Amino acid sequence: MKSLTRQFLTTFNGSLKAFLDEENAVIRESHFAGAPGNEVVQRRTALIDRTLREAHRRLAATAPMPALVAVGGYGRGEMNPHSDIDIMFLCSDETDRKRAPELLYLLWDAGLDVGYSVRTGKECVSLARQDIRIRTSLIESRLIAGDLALYQTFLKLMHSEVFYWKASAFINEKITERSAMRRKYGGSIYLREPNVKGGTGGPCGSPALIALTRSARVGFLPAFIMAWTNVYPTAMPYSTLPSSGALAS
């Protein structure tokens, strides 16, 4: 069985695209040679992290850049070979906002298809209070590159203004959302043609539970977990929650 635990084979000596192509080939080869799925996910996540940091470093050498933040599944560090790469440019002012496209062009030239947003901390609060999908993705945020102090300020703002804001209503909305998805894709693990991602037992259930526990104060947890488990019996145990990043703050 081939392992992916060794160091990256290449260094950045020019093209980001060439680096990505070479490393993706290593991941693919190792996968088909029997490398465990968790190693593939870790390697792919590390590859995207390293590429984004290098792109950010190149541009930050000429002028300040917005902080680069991973959100959603990428924020959780769960990158399969074709997973969405969702990022947020966290800006302190309009100068930061104007520099965001430069990094996007660099990533697009490298062949990366990224989903992105450009926001200040206050904009994050406003949008997260209006849209549960944005709120969930920001709960799962992780700093990739840039101003650590700005990101820590953002986290404090989200904790005080969003993560515990109307927690009960948010939890109920998410449970309703997951119930609707379960009905849409079938409520059984014995379907002949299951939806691997959104169906019962698929990977969408556990991450949603992890995100929701961040919004549930300790007193809410027992009743909340019981309610969620009735919707998704494969829900991840509370003891397995991440120990770092926004979820642990």
N, C-alpha and C positions, 0 to 999 in steps of 0.2 A: 504493500500500500504506500502510495507516494504522499509525503507530508509537505505542507506549506508553511511549516513553522520556521524555516530558515529565513535569513535576511533577504531584503529585496536585491535582485541581481544587478540592477542598473542604478546609475546616478543621473541627476539632472545635468546634462552637458549640452543642452540645446532645446530641442523640440519636446514640448509636453506631449504631443500626440504620439511621437515615437516611443516615449517612455510608457504611455498608457497601452499602446499596442503590444509592446514587448511583455509587460507585466500581465495584461489580460490573457495573452497566449500561455503564460506560465500557469495562471489560474485554471484556464480551460484544460490544459494538458493534465494538470494534477487532478482535477475533478474527474476526468475520464479514466485516470489511472487509479481512482479509488480514494482520493483524499476525502476525509469526513466533511459533511456539510457545514459544521460550525467553523472549520478551518477556512473553507472557501468564503464564508460570510465575513470572517475576521480579516482575511487577506484583502477582499474586495473593499471593505470599509477603510482599511488602512491605506489602500492604494488611492482611493478618492480623497481621503484626508490629506495625504501627502501631496497630491497633485494640486488641490485647492490652496494649500498653504504656500506652495512654491509660486503659483500664479499670483497670489496676494502679495508675497514677499517681493516679487519683481516690480510690481506697480507701487508698493509702499516705499520703495527705495527712492522714488522721485517726489512723492508728496503723500500726505496722510490719506489713508483709505478708511472706508467704513468697516466696522467689525463684521466678520464673516461668520454666520451662525447656521449650523445644521438644524433642521426641524423635521418633525414627523419621523418616519422610519429611519431616515438617515441620522437624525438626532439620537435615536436609540442605538445607533451603531449596528443596524441590521440591514446590510447591503448585500443582496443577492446579485448575480451578474447583470440582471435586467431591472433591478429595482429603481424606482424614481429617485433622482438626486434633488432633494428639496432644500433650498438655502434661503436665508434672509440676510440682506444687507442692513445691519443695524447702524443707523446714522445719528450723529450728534448735531448736525446742521446741514444746510443746503449744499455746502461744499462737498461733504461726504456723499450726499445724494447724487451729485453730478458725476462723481467718479465711478459709481456702480457700473454703468455700461461698459467702461473700459475692461473691467474684470470679466464681464459676460462675454465680450468679444473674444477675449483670450481663451475662455473655456470652450466657446463654440468652435473656435479654430482648432482646438485640441480634440474635437469630436464628441464633447460631452453635451448631452441633452439635459439641461437643468431646468427645474421649476424654481422660480425666484419671486421674492417680494423685496421692496425697498421701503423701510419704515423707521420712524423714530420710536423711542420707548412709549411716548404718549399715544402715538398712532396705534401701537400694538394694543394698548389698553382699550382704546375705543373700539377697534375692530374685533378684538377677542370677546368683548361683552356683547357684540351683535351676532357673532357667528361661532357656533360650537366647534366647527371644524378647525377654525383658526386657533381657538382657545386650546383645543387638544394638541395641535401641532406645536404650539409654543410651550406647553407643559413639557414636551419632549425635546426641548432645545439643548444645544451643545455648542460651545464656542470652538470654532476651527482656527481662526486667525484674527489678529487685530487687538484692539484695546480691551484688555481684561477688565479694567475699572469700569468702562462703559457697559460691558456685559453684566458685571456684578450689580451695577445700578439698575439695569434693565430687570434683572432677576428680583431685586428687592421691590421694584415697582409692581411687577407682575404678582408677587406674593401678597402684597398689601392691597392691590386694586382688582385683581382678576382671579387668581387661583382659588381663593376661598369665597369669592363673590357669588351669592345665590347658589351655594354648592348643591343643595337638595334639588333645586330645579334643573341644574346642569346634569346631575346624575340621572334624574328621571328622563331627561331628553336623550341622553346617551343610551340608556337601557331601551327606550322606545326605538331609537335608531337601529340598534343591534337586533332587536326583535323583528323589525321590518326587513332587515337584510336576511335574517334566518328564514323568514317566510318566503322571501323572493327566491332564495337559492335552495330551498328545501330544508326541512328540519330533521333530516336523518343523515347519519354517517354511512348509510348503506346504499346511497344512490349509485346507479350504474355510471352516470356521467356527472360527478359532483363538480361544483365550482371550488377549485382547490383553495383559492384565496378567501372568498367571502362566505363559503358554506360552513355548515356545522363542523367543528373540529379544525377549521382552517386557521391561518395565522392572524386573521383580523381580530379575533376575540380577545386573546390575551393582552396584546398591546393596549387595546381600549381599556381593559381592566386596570392595567398599570397606570395609565394616565388618569383614570377616575379616582384611584386611591389617593392621588396627589391633591385632589380637590375635596376629599372627604376627611374632615377632622376626625380625631381618634374616636370620638363618641359615635360617629356615624358608621364606622367600619363594619362591625358585626352584621347589622341589619342590611347594609349595602351589599356586602359580599354574598350574603344569602340570597338577596334579590337577584344579583347578577348571575349567580350560579344556576338559578332556575332558568335563566335565558340561555346561558352558555355553560353547560356542565363541564366543558373542558377548560374552564378558566384557570389561569395560573395562580398558584398559591401565593398568599401575601408575603410569605417568607422569601420568595424569589425576587422581590423587587430590586431594581438597580441600586447600587450604593454610591453612585457618583452622578454628576450632572444636575440638571434642573430638578429631576425627580427626587434627588436626595437633599436638596437645599432646604 
